[in-house]
Amino acid sequence: MEQRWIKKPITSDNKFYSLKYNREYNTRIRFRAGFEFPLVDNVTKDLNFIVFNEVFMILESIYPYNFNQNWTFFGFKKRLNSKAVLLSGFQRNSIFRGGDYLHKNIWSSILFYKI
């Protein structure tokens, strides 16, 4: 679960002077399902292929009631040492924008480091 400020387009119901967007504080919940498996056990130690899909839903009280966005990812996960892991691959984000969807295709690389 996460809390965040979300831009909400101004309509006749929520006018806020001359700004194009109001900010609304929301709580959303994220559901992720995926898998990973080693590519070649003997040659590429600690190199895995990874796939996941993550759905974000905005909460009303304590129940998910509205789709917010979806992330689909496939790529590689490499353990660099005992504290560092590199995740790199293709990510498609589908974001709901009030009746229409915005799709973003990106190459995502993240370095995780344990302190």
ChimeraX attribute file (.defattr): number of C-alpha atoms within 10 A of each C-alpha:
attribute: neighborCount
match mode: 1-to-1
recipient: residues
	/A:1	11
	/A:2	10
	/A:3	12
	/A:4	11
	/A:5	11
	/A:6	13
	/A:7	13
	/A:8	15
	/A:9	14
	/A:10	16
	/A:11	11
	/A:12	6
	/A:13	6
	/A:14	11
	/A:15	13
	/A:16	12
	/A:17	9
	/A:18	7
	/A:19	9
	/A:20	12
	/A:21	16
	/A:22	17
	/A:23	12
	/A:24	10
	/A:25	11
	/A:26	13
	/A:27	17
	/A:28	20
	/A:29	16
	/A:30	15
	/A:31	11
	/A:32	12
	/A:33	10
	/A:34	12
	/A:35	11
	/A:36	15
	/A:37	14
	/A:38	16
	/A:39	15
	/A:40	12
	/A:41	11
	/A:42	8
	/A:43	8
	/A:44	11
	/A:45	12
	/A:46	17
	/A:47	20
	/A:48	20
	/A:49	18
	/A:50	19
	/A:51	19
	/A:52	15
	/A:53	17
	/A:54	15
	/A:55	17
	/A:56	20
	/A:57	19
	/A:58	21
	/A:59	18
	/A:60	12
	/A:61	8
	/A:62	10
	/A:63	11
	/A:64	15
	/A:65	12
	/A:66	13
	/A:67	14
	/A:68	19
	/A:69	19
	/A:70	19
	/A:71	18
	/A:72	18
	/A:73	21
	/A:74	21
	/A:75	18
	/A:76	20
	/A:77	23
	/A:78	18
	/A:79	16
	/A:80	14
	/A:81	10
	/A:82	8
	/A:83	10
	/A:84	13
	/A:85	16
	/A:86	16
	/A:87	19
	/A:88	18
	/A:89	17
	/A:90	15
	/A:91	20
	/A:92	17
	/A:93	19
	/A:94	17
	/A:95	17
	/A:96	15
	/A:97	13
	/A:98	9
	/A:99	5
	/A:100	8
	/A:101	13
	/A:102	10
	/A:103	14
	/A:104	11
	/A:105	13
	/A:106	12
	/A:107	12
	/A:108	14
	/A:109	15
	/A:110	11
	/A:111	13
	/A:112	13
	/A:113	12
	/A:114	7
	/A:115	5
